[in-house]
Amino acid sequence: MTQENERRASRREFLSTSGRIAAASALGLVAVPAVHAAENNTIKVALIGCGGRGTGAAINALSTQSGPTELVAMADVFQHRLDGSLKALADRFGRQVNVPRDRQFIGFDAYRKAIDCLDGSGVVLLATPPGFRPLHIEYAVARNCHAFLEKAHAVDGPGIRRVLKAGEEAGRKNLKIAGGLMSRHYSPLVEAIARIHEGLIGDVITCWAYREHGPVGFAPKPADSGEMAHQIRNFHNFNWLGGSFILDWLIHNIDICCWAKSAWPVSAQGQGGRQVRTVPDQMFDHYAVEYSFADGTRMFAQARHMPNCWGFWGDVIHGTKGSAVLGEGIPDPLIYKGHKQTEANIIWRYEREKGDPYQVEHDRLFEAIRANKVYSETERSAYASLAGILGRMAAESGQEVTWEQAMNSDLVLAPGLERLSLDSVPPVVPDDQGRYPVAVPGVTKVL
């Protein structure tokens, strides 16, 4: 399973580590037929969360070929992030970026002000840390806006239920919702999964999801920084914001395994911990979770971010007649006869134009808006996030946890989220030695 791209950074990682936004932008390789709105042909866009991923989403929204779009409002908790994103977008798109000072908003309530600028229509790009996603999609739907939700879509069971409820309300209002699981729009993967569903490898019996690479970064707290700002800058590292490594980083390949299986797991048990990680945060540096499906077959999710270890990033699917290697991190999926993945055993490979899944997911959203087609990825996206949450709950508690228990859990990782500000005390705080609470399997309660 070794391949040259196993340590290749995802687009989101590249944006966040390099800062070279323009170099990482999607160019829209798949043309979408122009379908024009009946009245105002320009669709207005608001960006909530101006980091690398949010800026990338704005690039895709402004690059869509379904018709004209215009960025009219932006929101973030950090002024420098908004300023940097605005400059990069304005330099690239010129007059498509129409965000004067009075439509630039800073703070925890900035999302409301930016969404309000759309006047009850348009598209909201939600790209803040995942912990805020349920709160933001609720308001977007209440204000009658279509939305793009970057993954993950929540960090706990109550958050998932809020997202699902907002999605149901969006359906009643005929609003279009796209989720940020872009692999579902990658043509080679779409066709590979179709071949699996057609029976090319027989019945799917095991699925393996991997994300194995070097350590996730951590920025030390500046002397002049408040605790809340510090945690938001390092949102991957705190569960109330990012949801854990298995959710925030492995979600795509967990989702793809479930897609191949055409099912969501019914339970999970597993393990994880901090074996070599020493930076002061909440992250486990490894997870190993066994999921069970209703028919008795299983999925294994393995996540590790440690230096000097074996690396692999992708999915391996085994069926009764063959196997497949595919998923995020695998640009060229392959299907094999039998279970030895050798060149001689390849029975399918993709040989047409691949396209850019980041652009395609936005093209389809805007096309659906213009054509007034039913379009909702809310439920599928929420369930993929719940699968990651289920894995975290099982590993961090050391207990078997069912899908229903995770869905119906009352454990909220950030109580009072609506009332937080940069001056608030965060949901987790360090002890007198600068250490944050870390789950202990066998001790930590998740139910």
MARBABA-258609 format. One line per field, with one value per residue (C-alpha): residue number from 1; x, y, z. Coordinates in pm, 1 decimal, decimal comma. Each point is the difference from the previous one (the first is absolute). Layout:
BEGIN
seq: [NUM / ...]
x: [X / ...]
y: [Y / ...]
z: [Z / ...]
//
This chain:
BEGIN
seq: [1 / 2 / 3 / 4 / 5 / 6 / 7 / 8 / 9 / 10 / 11 / 12 / 13 / 14 / 15 / 16 / 17 / 18 / 19 / 20 / 21 / 22 / 23 / 24 / 25 / 26 / 27 / 28 / 29 / 30 / 31 / 32 / 33 / 34 / 35 / 36 / 37 / 38 / 39 / 40 / 41 / 42 / 43 / 44 / 45 / 46 / 47 / 48 / 49 / 50 / 51 / 52 / 53 / 54 / 55 / 56 / 57 / 58 / 59 / 60 / 61 / 62 / 63 / 64 / 65 / 66 / 67 / 68 / 69 / 70 / 71 / 72 / 73 / 74 / 75 / 76 / 77 / 78 / 79 / 80 / 81 / 82 / 83 / 84 / 85 / 86 / 87 / 88 / 89 / 90 / 91 / 92 / 93 / 94 / 95 / 96 / 97 / 98 / 99 / 100 / 101 / 102 / 103 / 104 / 105 / 106 / 107 / 108 / 109 / 110 / 111 / 112 / 113 / 114 / 115 / 116 / 117 / 118 / 119 / 120 / 121 / 122 / 123 / 124 / 125 / 126 / 127 / 128 / 129 / 130 / 131 / 132 / 133 / 134 / 135 / 136 / 137 / 138 / 139 / 140 / 141 / 142 / 143 / 144 / 145 / 146 / 147 / 148 / 149 / 150 / 151 / 152 / 153 / 154 / 155 / 156 / 157 / 158 / 159 / 160 / 161 / 162 / 163 / 164 / 165 / 166 / 167 / 168 / 169 / 170 / 171 / 172 / 173 / 174 / 175 / 176 / 177 / 178 / 179 / 180 / 181 / 182 / 183 / 184 / 185 / 186 / 187 / 188 / 189 / 190 / 191 / 192 / 193 / 194 / 195 / 196 / 197 / 198 / 199 / 200 / 201 / 202 / 203 / 204 / 205 / 206 / 207 / 208 / 209 / 210 / 211 / 212 / 213 / 214 / 215 / 216 / 217 / 218 / 219 / 220 / 221 / 222 / 223 / 224 / 225 / 226 / 227 / 228 / 229 / 230 / 231 / 232 / 233 / 234 / 235 / 236 / 237 / 238 / 239 / 240 / 241 / 242 / 243 / 244 / 245 / 246 / 247 / 248 / 249 / 250 / 251 / 252 / 253 / 254 / 255 / 256 / 257 / 258 / 259 / 260 / 261 / 262 / 263 / 264 / 265 / 266 / 267 / 268 / 269 / 270 / 271 / 272 / 273 / 274 / 275 / 276 / 277 / 278 / 279 / 280 / 281 / 282 / 283 / 284 / 285 / 286 / 287 / 288 / 289 / 290 / 291 / 292 / 293 / 294 / 295 / 296 / 297 / 298 / 299 / 300 / 301 / 302 / 303 / 304 / 305 / 306 / 307 / 308 / 309 / 310 / 311 / 312 / 313 / 314 / 315 / 316 / 317 / 318 / 319 / 320 / 321 / 322 / 323 / 324 / 325 / 326 / 327 / 328 / 329 / 330 / 331 / 332 / 333 / 334 / 335 / 336 / 337 / 338 / 339 / 340 / 341 / 342 / 343 / 344 / 345 / 346 / 347 / 348 / 349 / 350 / 351 / 352 / 353 / 354 / 355 / 356 / 357 / 358 / 359 / 360 / 361 / 362 / 363 / 364 / 365 / 366 / 367 / 368 / 369 / 370 / 371 / 372 / 373 / 374 / 375 / 376 / 377 / 378 / 379 / 380 / 381 / 382 / 383 / 384 / 385 / 386 / 387 / 388 / 389 / 390 / 391 / 392 / 393 / 394 / 395 / 396 / 397 / 398 / 399 / 400 / 401 / 402 / 403 / 404 / 405 / 406 / 407 / 408 / 409 / 410 / 411 / 412 / 413 / 414 / 415 / 416 / 417 / 418 / 419 / 420 / 421 / 422 / 423 / 424 / 425 / 426 / 427 / 428 / 429 / 430 / 431 / 432 / 433 / 434 / 435 / 436 / 437 / 438 / 439 / 440 / 441 / 442 / 443 / 444 / 445 / 446 / 447]
x: [0,0 / 302,1 / -34,8 / 176,7 / -286,9 / -46,2 / 133,8 / -144,8 / -184,8 / -368,0 / -108,9 / -121,3 / 331,9 / 197,7 / -198,1 / 36,4 / 371,7 / 131,2 / -224,1 / 33,5 / -370,5 / 16,4 / 228,0 / -242,0 / -319,3 / -227,4 / -22,2 / -327,2 / 90,7 / -354,2 / -231,1 / -356,6 / -273,4 / -110,7 / -340,4 / -105,5 / -214,8 / -335,3 / 50,5 / 328,7 / 264,0 / 276,7 / -0,2 / 135,6 / 237,6 / 103,0 / 312,7 / -2,0 / 349,4 / 283,8 / 281,2 / 152,5 / -299,0 / -249,4 / 202,2 / 22,8 / -377,9 / -43,4 / 235,2 / -217,0 / -323,7 / 137,2 / 137,3 / -320,9 / -101,3 / -374,9 / -38,9 / 128,9 / 72,4 / 107,7 / 157,9 / -174,6 / 78,2 / 266,4 / 27,2 / 270,8 / 116,5 / 344,1 / 48,6 / 326,1 / -162,1 / -282,3 / 243,0 / 227,0 / -288,0 / -162,1 / 322,1 / 65,3 / -353,9 / -12,7 / 335,6 / -129,5 / -363,1 / -7,5 / -353,7 / -152,1 / 117,3 / -217,8 / 64,5 / 33,4 / 98,4 / -359,8 / -49,3 / 310,7 / -82,9 / 216,5 / -107,9 / -203,8 / -322,5 / 153,6 / -164,6 / -344,0 / 96,3 / 156,9 / -298,9 / -236,3 / 177,8 / -149,4 / -351,3 / -161,6 / 155,7 / 337,7 / 257,8 / 182,1 / 339,0 / 44,1 / 367,7 / 66,0 / 123,0 / -252,8 / -121,1 / -183,3 / -162,9 / -339,4 / -44,9 / 85,4 / -210,6 / -301,9 / 26,4 / 66,5 / -313,2 / -203,8 / 107,3 / -102,0 / 351,6 / 147,9 / 319,9 / 326,1 / 113,2 / 366,3 / 64,6 / -23,6 / -361,4 / -10,2 / 215,6 / -258,6 / -337,2 / -204,3 / 175,0 / -83,1 / -364,9 / 1,2 / 150,8 / -254,8 / -285,9 / 134,6 / 26,8 / -361,8 / -105,7 / 213,5 / -186,6 / -335,0 / 123,3 / 144,9 / 350,5 / 304,2 / 265,8 / 342,3 / 237,4 / 378,1 / 64,7 / 148,9 / 115,6 / -363,4 / 46,6 / 334,0 / -73,6 / 249,4 / -130,1 / -364,2 / 53,9 / 202,3 / -277,2 / -253,5 / 200,6 / 2,2 / -375,2 / -41,9 / 173,7 / 344,8 / 166,3 / -301,5 / -163,7 / 196,5 / 125,2 / 260,6 / 90,3 / 320,9 / 35,4 / 349,6 / 156,7 / 363,5 / 249,1 / 215,0 / -114,6 / -275,4 / 146,4 / -46,4 / 64,9 / 118,8 / -203,8 / 141,0 / 57,4 / -260,1 / -267,9 / -314,1 / -82,0 / -304,0 / 193,5 / 280,2 / -236,9 / -176,3 / 333,3 / 71,9 / -353,8 / 113,4 / 156,7 / -307,4 / -298,6 / -268,8 / 120,4 / 133,8 / -154,9 / 322,7 / 243,1 / -221,8 / -289,7 / 170,6 / 268,6 / -128,0 / -361,5 / 38,8 / 128,6 / -246,6 / -273,8 / 137,3 / 7,3 / -364,0 / -77,5 / 161,2 / -193,6 / -326,2 / -55,3 / 78,2 / 147,4 / -218,2 / 273,1 / 369,1 / 267,3 / 362,4 / 297,9 / 230,0 / 224,4 / 296,4 / 309,6 / 261,4 / -179,0 / 119,4 / -138,4 / -266,7 / -328,3 / -273,0 / 95,0 / 43,4 / 287,5 / -151,5 / -340,9 / -94,5 / -375,0 / -199,0 / -345,9 / -273,5 / -273,7 / -347,2 / 86,3 / 294,5 / 276,7 / 248,8 / 195,9 / 333,7 / 113,9 / 365,7 / 125,0 / 346,7 / 203,7 / 346,1 / 348,2 / 208,5 / -283,9 / -154,5 / -221,6 / -309,7 / -297,2 / -296,2 / -253,7 / 29,2 / -324,2 / -22,4 / -282,6 / -75,6 / 158,6 / 252,8 / 123,4 / 48,1 / 241,9 / -158,7 / -110,3 / 138,0 / 375,2 / -34,3 / -25,9 / -9,0 / -233,9 / 48,8 / -210,1 / 159,3 / -102,8 / 70,5 / 164,1 / 359,1 / 27,8 / 254,1 / 25,1 / -85,5 / -325,1 / -141,1 / -339,4 / -112,2 / 157,6 / -136,3 / 128,2 / -201,6 / 33,7 / -6,5 / -117,3 / 36,0 / -243,6 / 24,2 / -127,0 / -256,6 / -172,7 / -52,5 / -96,6 / -276,1 / -128,3 / -26,0 / -144,5 / -270,7 / -82,8 / -32,9 / -201,2 / -204,8 / 77,5 / -28,8 / 351,9 / 89,1 / 310,8 / -91,9 / -99,4 / 286,4 / 251,8 / -139,1 / 8,6 / 362,1 / 86,3 / -191,3 / 205,0 / 315,6 / -156,2 / -101,6 / 359,4 / 133,9 / -252,3 / 88,7 / 375,3 / 10,6 / -230,1 / 129,6 / -361,3 / -215,1 / -233,7 / -297,5 / -103,8 / -324,4 / 186,0 / 228,0 / -292,7 / -206,8 / 285,3 / -56,5 / 373,0 / 67,0 / 369,4 / -57,2 / -290,2 / -126,5 / 165,5 / -241,0 / 122,8 / 374,2 / 233,4 / 375,7 / -8,0 / -187,6 / 152,0 / 22,0 / -179,6 / 339,4 / 282,2 / 355,2 / 100,2 / 269,8 / 264,5 / -146,7 / -152,1 / -346,2 / -244,4 / 61,7 / -232,4 / 104,0 / -146,4 / -180,2 / -47,2 / -147,1 / -379,0 / -158,9 / -359,1]
y: [0,0 / 229,1 / 285,4 / 323,7 / 217,3 / -147,6 / 313,9 / 243,1 / 269,8 / 52,5 / 328,3 / 116,3 / -87,6 / 169,8 / 317,6 / 6,4 / -73,4 / 189,9 / 303,9 / -2,5 / 19,5 / 77,2 / -290,8 / -243,1 / 129,0 / -211,2 / 90,7 / -167,8 / -277,4 / -123,2 / 225,7 / 32,7 / 104,9 / 357,3 / 13,8 / 355,5 / 125,6 / 136,5 / 349,0 / 112,1 / -197,6 / 64,4 / -219,2 / 178,1 / -184,2 / 50,1 / -164,5 / -102,1 / -107,9 / 156,8 / -249,1 / -214,3 / -230,6 / 283,6 / 195,7 / -311,7 / -40,7 / 364,5 / -55,4 / -291,5 / 196,6 / 291,2 / -236,8 / -191,6 / -6,1 / -26,0 / 379,5 / 317,7 / 11,0 / 284,0 / -7,7 / 269,7 / -69,8 / -166,1 / -99,1 / -137,9 / 34,4 / 123,9 / 321,5 / -111,1 / -311,8 / 196,6 / 257,1 / -263,7 / -192,9 / 314,1 / 113,7 / -340,3 / -22,6 / 359,0 / -36,9 / -306,3 / 86,7 / 378,7 / 139,4 / -335,8 / 80,5 / 282,8 / 6,8 / 357,5 / 69,4 / 8,7 / -361,1 / -134,6 / -138,0 / -117,7 / -195,3 / -299,3 / 163,8 / 108,0 / -292,5 / 148,2 / 338,2 / -149,9 / -226,4 / 293,0 / 180,0 / -255,0 / 131,6 / -340,2 / -158,8 / -100,5 / -253,6 / -19,8 / -174,0 / -143,5 / -73,4 / 78,5 / -274,0 / -286,6 / 65,0 / 309,1 / -168,7 / -86,3 / 353,6 / 157,1 / -225,3 / 57,2 / 374,3 / -27,8 / -209,6 / 231,2 / 285,8 / -199,4 / -43,2 / -289,6 / -130,5 / -182,4 / -178,0 / -90,9 / -325,3 / -104,0 / 93,2 / -22,9 / -136,2 / -176,6 / -172,8 / 307,6 / 196,8 / -268,6 / 14,7 / 378,3 / -31,7 / -265,0 / 215,6 / 300,6 / -218,0 / -105,1 / 363,1 / 84,6 / -267,4 / 147,6 / 340,4 / -139,6 / 110,0 / -176,3 / -137,7 / -135,5 / -182,7 / 21,2 / -368,9 / 77,5 / -358,2 / -82,7 / 224,2 / -140,5 / -170,3 / -289,4 / -84,0 / 34,4 / -249,9 / -237,5 / -9,6 / -57,0 / -304,9 / -131,9 / 49,1 / -185,0 / -301,0 / 12,2 / -114,5 / -196,7 / 72,4 / 246,0 / -180,1 / 232,2 / 367,4 / 160,5 / 376,9 / 139,7 / 336,2 / -52,4 / 287,5 / 238,6 / 204,9 / 258,3 / 343,4 / 214,0 / 372,7 / 97,5 / 260,0 / 351,8 / 197,2 / 258,4 / -252,1 / -86,9 / -365,2 / -2,8 / 150,2 / -251,2 / -296,3 / 129,1 / 48,8 / -366,3 / -127,2 / -341,8 / -60,2 / 46,5 / -233,2 / 263,7 / 179,4 / -270,1 / -317,1 / -207,4 / -138,6 / -294,1 / 233,4 / 308,1 / -176,7 / -351,4 / 92,2 / -20,7 / -355,5 / -118,2 / 148,2 / -169,8 / -340,6 / 42,9 / 112,0 / -314,8 / -209,9 / 194,0 / 3,2 / 186,4 / -190,3 / -113,5 / -1,4 / 50,5 / -96,6 / 102,2 / 157,8 / 298,1 / 224,8 / 235,8 / -214,1 / 241,6 / 336,1 / 251,6 / 336,4 / 144,2 / -82,0 / -267,3 / -210,1 / -374,4 / -81,3 / -335,0 / -164,7 / -355,8 / -48,9 / -304,5 / 81,9 / -260,4 / 9,2 / -147,1 / -301,9 / -94,5 / 128,4 / 252,8 / 313,3 / 80,8 / 361,1 / 62,3 / 353,4 / 100,3 / 319,3 / -85,4 / 62,0 / -274,3 / -251,3 / -194,1 / 227,4 / -64,4 / 215,9 / -167,6 / -282,7 / -371,4 / -184,2 / -379,8 / -190,0 / -366,3 / 9,0 / 282,4 / 319,0 / 371,9 / 271,4 / 343,1 / 298,8 / 337,1 / -9,6 / -242,3 / 208,6 / -310,6 / -263,2 / -358,8 / -314,9 / -345,3 / -359,0 / -181,5 / 159,9 / 44,9 / 354,8 / -58,6 / 149,0 / -334,2 / -18,2 / 341,3 / -39,0 / 365,1 / 343,5 / 345,1 / 140,0 / 316,9 / 359,5 / 13,6 / 352,4 / 183,8 / -123,9 / 325,1 / 190,9 / -258,3 / 6,0 / 375,5 / -20,0 / -245,6 / 213,2 / 314,3 / -190,2 / -142,0 / 348,7 / 141,5 / -296,4 / -14,5 / -368,6 / -185,0 / -14,5 / -102,6 / -173,0 / 74,9 / -346,3 / -183,4 / 254,4 / -10,2 / -379,9 / -4,8 / 236,4 / -215,8 / -302,3 / 191,3 / 112,2 / -360,2 / -112,2 / 266,3 / -86,0 / -369,8 / 52,1 / 267,6 / -190,7 / -349,8 / -116,3 / -132,0 / 279,0 / -41,6 / 233,3 / 76,1 / 83,5 / 241,3 / 158,9 / 41,8 / 100,0 / 305,5 / 72,2 / 349,6 / 80,7 / 376,1 / 91,0 / 353,7 / 32,6 / 275,7 / 221,7 / -33,0 / 284,4 / 44,9 / 116,6 / -309,6 / -287,7 / -289,9 / -330,1 / -154,8 / 175,9 / -102,7 / -96,9 / 180,8 / -189,1 / 100,8 / -341,4 / -45,1 / -278,4 / -309,4 / -299,3 / -315,4 / -327,4 / -191,5 / 317,3 / 262,6 / -3,3 / 81,7 / -104,7]
z: [0,0 / -16,6 / -244,3 / -73,6 / 114,9 / 349,6 / 163,7 / -252,5 / 189,8 / -68,1 / -146,8 / 338,3 / 167,3 / -276,1 / 38,2 / 375,6 / 7,1 / -298,0 / -19,5 / -377,9 / -65,3 / -367,5 / -73,8 / 163,1 / -155,0 / -211,1 / -367,3 / -85,9 / -241,4 / -51,7 / -199,5 / 124,0 / -244,1 / 59,2 / 165,7 / 76,1 / 282,8 / -106,1 / 144,3 / 151,7 / -185,7 / 255,7 / 310,8 / 307,5 / 232,0 / 363,7 / 145,2 / 367,1 / 104,7 / -199,3 / 54,6 / -271,5 / -43,0 / -0,9 / -252,5 / -215,5 / 13,8 / -102,2 / -294,2 / -112,2 / 43,1 / -202,8 / -265,5 / -63,2 / -366,3 / 58,7 / -2,4 / 166,8 / 373,0 / 227,4 / 346,4 / 203,9 / 367,8 / 214,2 / 365,9 / 228,4 / 358,5 / -106,8 / -195,4 / -159,1 / -145,9 / -153,4 / -138,9 / -152,6 / -153,0 / -138,2 / -165,6 / -156,8 / -134,6 / -123,7 / -175,2 / -180,8 / -74,4 / -13,6 / -8,7 / 90,1 / 351,0 / 129,4 / 375,8 / 125,8 / 359,2 / 121,5 / -118,0 / 175,0 / 344,6 / 289,5 / 307,4 / 108,9 / -119,1 / -331,4 / -181,1 / 64,4 / -140,2 / -312,6 / -65,5 / 51,2 / -285,7 / -240,0 / 70,6 / 20,5 / -308,8 / -140,6 / 116,9 / 332,6 / 10,9 / 350,6 / 60,6 / 366,2 / 238,3 / -1,1 / 354,5 / -128,0 / -301,2 / 156,8 / 133,2 / -334,4 / -223,3 / 224,3 / -51,8 / -373,1 / -49,7 / 222,6 / -229,0 / -311,8 / -136,5 / -192,3 / 160,2 / -45,9 / 319,3 / 24,7 / 180,6 / 277,3 / 54,6 / 379,8 / 282,6 / 219,5 / -14,6 / 98,1 / -275,0 / -255,7 / 98,6 / -45,2 / -347,7 / -100,4 / 124,6 / -191,6 / -309,3 / 32,8 / 28,4 / -304,3 / -193,5 / 94,7 / -118,8 / -324,8 / 101,4 / -146,5 / 237,1 / -100,2 / 233,9 / -17,9 / -65,9 / -339,0 / -64,9 / -81,6 / -305,9 / -122,9 / -332,2 / 30,8 / 346,6 / -102,3 / -280,0 / 219,8 / 259,1 / -277,4 / -114,9 / 357,6 / 27,8 / -331,0 / 158,4 / -160,4 / 325,6 / 123,1 / 334,0 / 212,9 / 311,5 / 156,0 / -34,2 / 122,9 / 41,3 / 58,5 / 76,4 / 100,4 / -19,5 / 203,2 / 300,1 / -19,4 / 61,0 / 308,0 / 42,6 / 350,0 / 180,0 / -47,8 / 316,6 / -99,8 / -106,1 / 188,5 / 60,2 / -229,1 / -290,9 / 56,1 / -20,3 / -309,7 / -176,1 / 82,2 / -52,7 / -126,3 / 340,5 / 220,6 / -13,7 / 57,8 / -313,1 / -234,0 / 134,5 / 16,4 / -256,3 / -94,2 / -81,5 / -138,3 / -204,4 / -75,6 / -75,8 / -379,9 / -1,6 / 263,9 / -218,1 / -311,6 / 170,6 / 99,7 / -355,6 / -139,0 / 249,4 / -59,3 / 375,8 / 320,0 / 295,7 / 287,4 / 266,6 / 63,0 / 249,4 / -7,1 / 163,9 / -19,4 / 202,1 / 17,8 / -32,8 / -132,1 / -16,7 / 258,7 / -117,8 / 233,3 / -172,5 / 13,5 / -301,5 / 4,9 / -234,9 / -101,9 / -37,5 / -93,1 / -24,8 / -112,8 / -132,8 / -49,2 / -265,3 / 39,3 / -217,3 / 224,6 / -229,3 / 131,2 / -73,4 / 160,5 / 33,5 / 80,7 / 60,6 / 111,7 / -16,5 / 128,5 / -138,9 / -162,0 / -37,7 / -287,6 / -205,4 / -206,5 / -87,3 / -165,6 / 15,9 / -73,9 / -75,1 / -7,6 / -165,9 / -52,6 / -347,8 / 9,8 / 162,1 / -60,2 / 109,4 / -14,2 / 209,9 / 100,0 / -49,1 / -295,2 / -318,6 / -220,7 / 148,7 / -112,0 / 17,4 / 12,4 / -42,3 / 324,0 / 301,8 / -112,8 / -133,4 / -275,8 / -348,7 / -155,3 / 197,6 / -101,7 / -164,9 / -2,2 / -7,4 / -86,9 / -329,5 / -65,7 / 116,9 / 380,3 / 73,5 / 329,9 / 267,7 / 198,5 / -301,6 / -102,5 / 339,8 / -35,6 / -365,5 / 86,4 / 286,4 / -211,7 / -295,3 / 227,8 / 126,9 / -351,9 / -126,8 / 322,2 / 43,8 / 329,5 / 143,2 / 353,4 / 129,9 / 361,3 / 120,3 / -168,7 / 127,2 / 354,0 / 6,0 / -119,2 / 283,7 / 247,1 / -109,7 / 97,2 / 328,4 / 73,1 / -53,1 / 233,3 / 269,7 / -16,6 / 1,0 / 268,3 / 234,9 / -71,6 / -27,6 / -281,6 / -109,1 / -230,1 / -281,0 / 183,8 / 320,3 / -185,3 / -183,9 / 316,9 / 230,8 / 217,5 / 34,9 / -136,0 / -42,2 / 9,6 / 228,7 / -52,7 / -339,6 / -103,8 / 284,2 / -58,2 / -101,3 / -24,4 / 362,1 / 123,1 / 190,0 / -251,6 / 63,8 / 88,6 / 184,0 / 94,7 / 352,1 / 195,9 / -199,5 / -336,0 / -74,1 / -148,1 / 91,0 / -213,3 / -19,5 / 188,0 / -138,1 / 273,3 / 202,6 / -234,3 / -23,7 / -336,4 / 70,6]
//
